[in-house]
């Protein structure tokens, strides 16, 4: 059996093209990702209601200083979600 090796020279070019496609996909994903620091966007991302998000905080499914932090803003407590933790939660639980 004779093996034709002339196409081996295309491998570096194909690898570069795969790297380019991976970067393009990453850039596209980041442009289309909602701001997951806000409650309304987290609810949409997890496909649940805002009330469910509050329930998830209350029952401990979403944990303070892991999935969100609380900020005091003029006598009001504001919840700021941590994007990476919300994405990880979605991958692991839904």
KEKE-3310 file (N, C-alpha, C; in steps of 0.2 Angstrom, whole numbers, plus 5000, padded with zeros to 4 digits):
npx = (5004:5003:5006:5001:5009:5009:4999:5001:5008:4998:4993:4998:4992:4979:4978:4980:4969:4959:4962:4959:4945:4941:4944:4936:4923:4923:4924:4912:4903:4905:4900:4886:4882:4872:4872:4877:4876:4865:4849:4838:4843:4850:4839:4833:4844:4845:4833:4821:4810:4810:4806:4809:4823:4825:4820:4830:4841:4837:4835:4847:4853:4859:4873:4879:4893:4898:4890:4884:4885:4882:4878:4877:4867:4863:4854:4848:4849:4858:4859:4872:4876:4889:4896:4904:4901:4888:4887:4894:4885:4874:4879:4881:4869:4858)
npy = (4994:5011:5026:5043:5057:5070:5079:5082:5094:5103:5103:5112:5124:5121:5119:5132:5139:5133:5138:5151:5151:5146:5158:5167:5162:5163:5177:5181:5174:5182:5194:5192:5188:5191:5204:5197:5202:5207:5205:5203:5199:5187:5179:5177:5171:5159:5154:5156:5164:5180:5180:5166:5167:5175:5166:5156:5162:5163:5150:5145:5140:5149:5157:5169:5179:5170:5167:5179:5196:5208:5225:5240:5254:5269:5267:5256:5238:5231:5218:5211:5200:5187:5185:5174:5164:5162:5157:5145:5139:5137:5128:5117:5114:5115)
npz = (5000:4996:5003:5001:5005:5002:5006:5019:5021:5022:5035:5046:5041:5042:5055:5060:5054:5061:5074:5071:5069:5081:5089:5083:5086:5099:5101:5095:5103:5115:5111:5110:5122:5136:5149:5163:5176:5181:5188:5180:5168:5172:5176:5163:5157:5164:5162:5170:5182:5189:5202:5205:5205:5217:5226:5224:5229:5242:5247:5246:5234:5225:5230:5242:5239:5231:5220:5219:5225:5238:5237:5246:5242:5244:5256:5250:5246:5234:5222:5214:5202:5199:5184:5179:5188:5187:5174:5176:5186:5178:5168:5176:5183:5175)
capx = (5000:5007:5003:5002:5011:5010:4994:5004:5010:4992:4992:4999:4988:4973:4978:4979:4962:4955:4963:4955:4938:4939:4944:4930:4917:4924:4922:4904:4899:4905:4896:4879:4881:4869:4875:4874:4877:4859:4844:4833:4847:4851:4833:4832:4849:4843:4826:4817:4807:4814:4804:4813:4830:4825:4819:4836:4845:4834:4836:4855:4856:4864:4876:4882:4900:4900:4886:4882:4887:4877:4880:4873:4866:4858:4850:4845:4853:4858:4862:4876:4878:4895:4895:4907:4898:4881:4888:4896:4879:4869:4881:4881:4863:4852)
capy = (5000:5017:5032:5049:5061:5077:5083:5083:5101:5107:5102:5119:5129:5119:5121:5140:5140:5130:5143:5157:5149:5146:5165:5170:5160:5166:5184:5181:5173:5187:5200:5191:5186:5197:5206:5193:5205:5210:5200:5201:5195:5181:5175:5175:5166:5153:5152:5156:5170:5184:5177:5160:5169:5177:5159:5152:5165:5162:5143:5143:5137:5154:5159:5176:5179:5164:5168:5186:5200:5213:5232:5245:5260:5274:5263:5250:5233:5229:5212:5211:5193:5186:5181:5167:5159:5161:5153:5139:5136:5135:5122:5111:5112:5115)
capz = (5000:4995:5006:4998:5010:5000:5009:5026:5022:5024:5042:5049:5038:5044:5063:5060:5052:5067:5079:5069:5070:5088:5091:5080:5090:5106:5100:5093:5110:5120:5109:5111:5129:5140:5155:5168:5183:5183:5190:5174:5163:5175:5176:5156:5155:5167:5160:5176:5183:5194:5209:5206:5207:5224:5230:5224:5234:5249:5249:5245:5228:5223:5237:5242:5238:5226:5214:5219:5230:5239:5238:5248:5237:5247:5260:5247:5245:5227:5221:5208:5201:5196:5178:5178:5193:5184:5169:5179:5189:5172:5165:5181:5186:5171)
cpx = (5004:5003:5005:5003:5011:5005:4996:5006:5004:4990:4993:4994:4981:4972:4977:4972:4957:4956:4959:4948:4936:4939:4938:4923:4917:4922:4914:4900:4899:4901:4889:4877:4877:4873:4873:4876:4870:4854:4840:4837:4849:4845:4832:4837:4848:4836:4821:4815:4812:4812:4808:4820:4830:4824:4826:4841:4843:4835:4843:4857:4860:4866:4879:4890:4903:4896:4884:4885:4882:4880:4875:4873:4861:4852:4846:4850:4852:4862:4866:4878:4885:4894:4897:4904:4891:4882:4889:4890:4875:4872:4881:4874:4857:4853)
cpy = (5006:5023:5039:5054:5069:5082:5085:5091:5105:5107:5109:5124:5127:5120:5128:5142:5138:5135:5149:5156:5149:5154:5168:5168:5163:5174:5185:5179:5178:5193:5199:5188:5192:5198:5202:5195:5207:5204:5198:5197:5188:5176:5173:5170:5159:5150:5151:5163:5174:5182:5171:5162:5171:5170:5155:5155:5163:5155:5141:5140:5142:5157:5166:5175:5173:5166:5176:5190:5205:5220:5236:5252:5264:5270:5257:5245:5231:5223:5212:5203:5193:5182:5174:5162:5157:5156:5146:5135:5133:5128:5116:5109:5112:5111)
cpz = (5000:4998:5003:5004:5008:5003:5016:5026:5023:5031:5046:5047:5041:5052:5064:5059:5058:5073:5078:5071:5077:5091:5089:5084:5096:5106:5099:5100:5115:5118:5110:5118:5133:5146:5161:5175:5185:5183:5184:5169:5165:5174:5168:5155:5158:5166:5166:5177:5188:5201:5210:5208:5214:5228:5230:5228:5241:5251:5248:5239:5224:5230:5236:5242:5233:5219:5213:5225:5231:5240:5241:5244:5240:5251:5256:5246:5238:5226:5214:5207:5198:5190:5177:5182:5190:5179:5171:5182:5183:5169:5170:5183:5181:5165)
residu = (UNK:UNK:UNK:UNK:UNK:UNK:UNK:UNK:UNK:UNK:UNK:UNK:UNK:UNK:UNK:UNK:UNK:UNK:UNK:UNK:UNK:UNK:UNK:UNK:UNK:UNK:UNK:UNK:UNK:UNK:UNK:UNK:UNK:UNK:UNK:UNK:UNK:UNK:UNK:UNK:UNK:UNK:UNK:UNK:UNK:UNK:UNK:UNK:UNK:UNK:UNK:UNK:UNK:UNK:UNK:UNK:UNK:UNK:UNK:UNK:UNK:UNK:UNK:UNK:UNK:UNK:UNK:UNK:UNK:UNK:UNK:UNK:UNK:UNK:UNK:UNK:UNK:UNK:UNK:UNK:UNK:UNK:UNK:UNK:UNK:UNK:UNK:UNK:UNK:UNK:UNK:UNK:UNK:UNK)
# end
